[in-house]
Amino acid sequence: GRDHGRQGETEKLAIFGPRRGRRGAQLKVMAAVETKVPNYFTGHGRERDEMEDGDDDEEWGTKTLVLKPDELSYALGKKGMTRKKLAKSSGCIVEYVGYTVFMSGTRVERTRAQEYLGWLFDQLKGPVYVDGWEDRDDCTMVDVPRDCVGYVTGARRATLGKIEEEWGALMFFMSTNMRARDRDAEGGRRDFDGSEKLAIFGARRGRRGAELKCMSAVETKRPGYFTREIRKHTSDIEGFASDTYPMDESELSYALGKDGTTRRKLARASGCIMEYVGQVAFICGAIDERARARTYLKWLLKQRNGSVFVDDLDRRDDVNIVPIPRDCIGYVTGNRGSSLRMVEEESGTFCFVEGGRGDSEQLLIFGHDGRDRDVAERLINNLINEKMRENDRNDYDRRDDY
């Protein structure tokens, strides 16, 4: 129903769902209202439940920080990318309502979000050094050769920004020889001559993905920098770990695909981080994810020399099997596999035709998520039905010719 609020007639907007989702939606609405009616939520007469959403001493709560106009533009970033980066890397809900930053989440998430935001502003003064980074559980450090720093960073920070967006991480360069007192010394900024260390902050999986992206970029400029001593390795750790799988040049080209599409396909289907650093595939995730990724990669490479047969189909839980009439095979796969690649891209699966017997062959759809496999199966069945209808029309036309 209607109510008479602070600035005229209002209506109640009900938001249902888990607490985190409700708070995120609430702050989005507050930000939209604040755009049309400045200070509606952030003025002196604001209501505590809208501003704070819990006590700051509790596990869940909200921290607020008022920014200056020029700070808001920097903290928001182009198309809101900086705000999104802060939210993803900290795990905290970060929203700007007018000039006020709302950070909602657990105590650890709020603390990280506030730290990360502070480091962003510190970078305007010069290089940032994070004391005690070695003891943090949200930090990964990558040594980057000085002559590769520009390549890894990109023009106007484009490359780093793209990696941050993909993996939900916060990244910046800092010097191991630099200390906070140097930054605060008279003159504000001080040049330093330490080794270039790239700091990556965020959740473990995101940090590892971002780290491998940077390693891959360095390896492009400095072949062998990270991979010279790398051999084939399969970890027996149940939890998050890394496997390595060296390849020769022809295997790498085939496993990479045009613009990296094949690598991304295998990573998405397996639910695993897969990145190629030089000629070495780094496969990172839990043990079942890594096992899927290694198997998918081996099957892919076998396809260069002929058909692939899967011996343990009846024991696998990551496959949908679709029988395909022989006269539909060419239509389903498309010219040079183009139709099948489109299905894979749309569904996030790994598909190939396994040789069969009789009047049909079977298409195998692999992926860790059953919903993705079901999407691929529907798309494949649509292609089969299209081809069958086309065959029926051709048969009908031929009968009319007699």
C-alpha positions, 0 to 999 in steps of 0.5 A: 500500500501507499505511505507518506515518506520523507519526500511525498507519497511512497510505495512498499517494494517487497524483496524475497529470497536469501539474506545476501540476495535480498540485501544486494537487491535492496541496495540496487533499488536504493542506488536507483532511487538515490539517482532520481532523488539525491540524499533520499537514503543517505541524507541526515534523516536516513533510517538505520535499517536501510543504512546498516542492515545489522550491527557492525559487531555481528557476523553479518552487517554493513559498513558505510563510507562516504566518498568525495565526488572525484573519489566516486568516479575512480571507485566506480570505474568504467561501466562500474567495473571497479565496483564489480571487481571489489565485490567479486574479489572480497566476496562482499556486496559493494554498492554505491548509493549516492556518494556512500559506499555500502559494503554488506557481508560477513565481518571478514568480507567487509574488512577485505572490501574496505582494505581493497578500496583503500589500496585502490585509492593509495595507488593514486599516490604511488606504488602500494606495499601491503605489509604482512602479505605473506601471512594472508590467505587471500593473496598470491604473489607472481614474480614478473620480469621487468621487461614483461611488466608493460605486456602483462599490464597492457595499454591503460591497464587493459590486460590486467583489467580483463584478467580481473574481470574474468577471475574476480580478482584485484591485482596490482604491482608492488615492490618487495623493497618498498615500505609504507614509510617510503610512500609517506615520506616527504614528497609523497611518492618515491621511486624504487628499484625492487623486483616487480611483484604482482599481487593478486587478491581474492578467493583461491580459485580466482587467484589461481586463474588470474595467476596462470593468465599472467604466467601465460603472458610472461611465457609468451615474452620469455619462453621457459621462464615458468615452465623450463623445469616443469614435467608431467605431474598428477597430484593425488590431493583430494582438494584444490591442487594443480596438475601439469601436462606438457604438449608438443607444438602440434598438440598445443595448437589443436588443444588451444583452438581458434582464439582459445575456444577449445581450451575454454570449452574443455575448462568449462565442461570439466568445471576445472581451471585450464590454462596453457603456460607456454606448451604446458597445460596447467589443470587446477581444481578438486581431484574429480575436476582435474581427472575430468579435464585430463581425460577430456584433453586426452580424448581431444588429442586422440581425435587428431588421428581417428575415432575415440572410443570410451571404455567406461561409458556405463560407469561415468556420471558426466555423459549424455548419450544421443543415438544419431541416424547415419544419414544425419551425422554430417548435418549434426556435425556441420562443415568441419564440425561447425554445428557441433562447435556451436552446440558446445559453445552454447551449452558449455559441453564437450561433444564428439561422435563415437563410432557405433554399429548398425544404422546409427552412431552415438554422440557423446555429450560430456560435462560436469553439469547435467543441466548443460548436458541436457541443453546440448542434448536438446540442441542436438535433437533439434538438429536431428529433427531438422534433418529428418524433416528435410529428408521427408520433404525430399522423399515427398518431392521425389514421389511427386516426380513420378 
